[in-house]
Amino acid sequence: MTEELPPCPQCSSAYSYEMGELLVCPECAHEWSPSEEAAAEEAAQVRDSVGNVLLDGDNVTIVKDLKVKGGGTIKVGTRVRGIRLVDGVGDHDIDAKVDGFGPMQLKSSVVKKA
């Protein structure tokens, strides 16, 4: 019974091997733990205010009033279509175009997947 090991996350080499608790790449000498890799992938997921995983292109709804500098307030229930996930400024991880307000970055904690 052969278990196929994952490729190296650094150089994508398919020749990784086990060395104790770690996996090792013979081509670039990168060492990594498969459990840490799985935890990093889990942490990389963006979740909305109720815990749903968000993906690029999802439609979301604003769950609380948002004051916009120099432009009023985005009301609860405003729908935002076709979001993009980004590594934005601070906690802002969604790039979207909100009708009536234009392009802006939002926090995933103020939206709910529609």
C-alpha positions in Angstrom: 0.0 0.0 0.0 1.7 3.2 -1.2 0.6 6.6 0.2 1.3 9.4 -2.2 3.0 12.3 -0.4 2.1 15.9 -1.3 4.5 17.9 -3.5 6.8 20.5 -2.1 5.0 23.8 -1.3 8.1 25.8 -2.2 9.2 24.3 -5.5 6.4 21.9 -6.4 8.7 18.9 -6.7 6.9 15.6 -6.6 9.8 13.8 -4.9 9.1 14.7 -1.3 9.8 12.1 1.4 9.2 11.5 5.1 11.8 12.1 7.7 10.2 11.5 11.1 7.3 14.0 11.6 8.5 16.2 8.7 8.3 16.0 4.9 11.5 16.9 3.0 12.1 18.0 -0.5 15.4 16.6 -2.0 15.5 19.3 -4.7 15.3 22.5 -2.7 15.9 21.1 0.9 12.6 22.6 2.2 11.2 20.9 5.3 7.6 21.2 6.3 5.0 19.6 8.6 1.8 18.3 6.9 -0.3 19.2 9.9 1.0 22.8 9.9 0.3 23.0 6.1 -3.3 21.9 6.7 -3.7 24.5 9.5 -2.3 27.3 7.3 -4.8 26.4 4.5 -7.6 26.5 7.0 -6.5 29.9 8.3 -6.3 31.2 4.8 -10.0 30.8 4.2 -12.1 34.0 4.4 -15.3 33.5 6.4 -18.3 35.9 6.7 -20.0 37.1 9.9 -21.8 33.7 10.4 -18.9 31.4 9.5 -19.7 30.7 5.8 -16.6 30.4 3.6 -16.4 33.2 1.0 -15.0 32.7 -2.5 -14.3 35.1 -5.4 -17.5 36.0 -7.3 -19.9 35.4 -4.3 -22.8 37.7 -3.6 -23.0 39.1 -0.1 -25.3 41.2 2.1 -24.2 43.9 4.5 -25.2 43.0 8.1 -24.7 46.3 9.8 -24.8 50.0 8.9 -21.4 51.2 7.6 -20.5 54.9 7.7 -18.5 56.0 4.7 -16.1 58.9 4.9 -17.6 61.8 3.0 -20.4 59.8 1.5 -23.2 58.8 3.9 -24.1 55.3 5.2 -24.4 51.9 3.6 -27.6 50.4 5.1 -28.1 46.9 6.5 -29.4 44.6 3.8 -27.5 46.2 0.9 -26.5 43.5 -1.6 -23.0 43.5 -3.1 -22.5 41.3 -6.2 -19.3 39.6 -7.4 -16.8 40.2 -4.6 -13.1 39.6 -4.9 -11.0 38.4 -2.0 -7.8 40.4 -1.5 -5.1 41.0 1.1 -6.2 44.6 1.8 -5.3 47.2 4.3 -5.8 46.1 7.9 -8.7 43.7 8.3 -10.2 44.6 4.9 -10.2 41.4 2.9 -13.0 41.9 0.3 -12.8 44.2 -2.7 -16.2 45.1 -4.1 -18.3 47.7 -5.9 -21.2 48.8 -3.8 -24.1 50.4 -5.8 -24.3 54.1 -5.1 -20.9 54.2 -3.4 -18.5 52.8 -5.9 -15.5 50.5 -5.4 -14.3 49.9 -1.8 -12.8 47.4 0.5 -14.9 45.7 3.2 -14.3 43.5 6.2 -15.6 39.9 6.0 -17.0 40.5 9.5 -19.7 42.9 8.2 -21.0 40.8 5.4 -23.1 37.6 5.1 -23.1 35.3 2.1 -26.3 35.8 0.1 
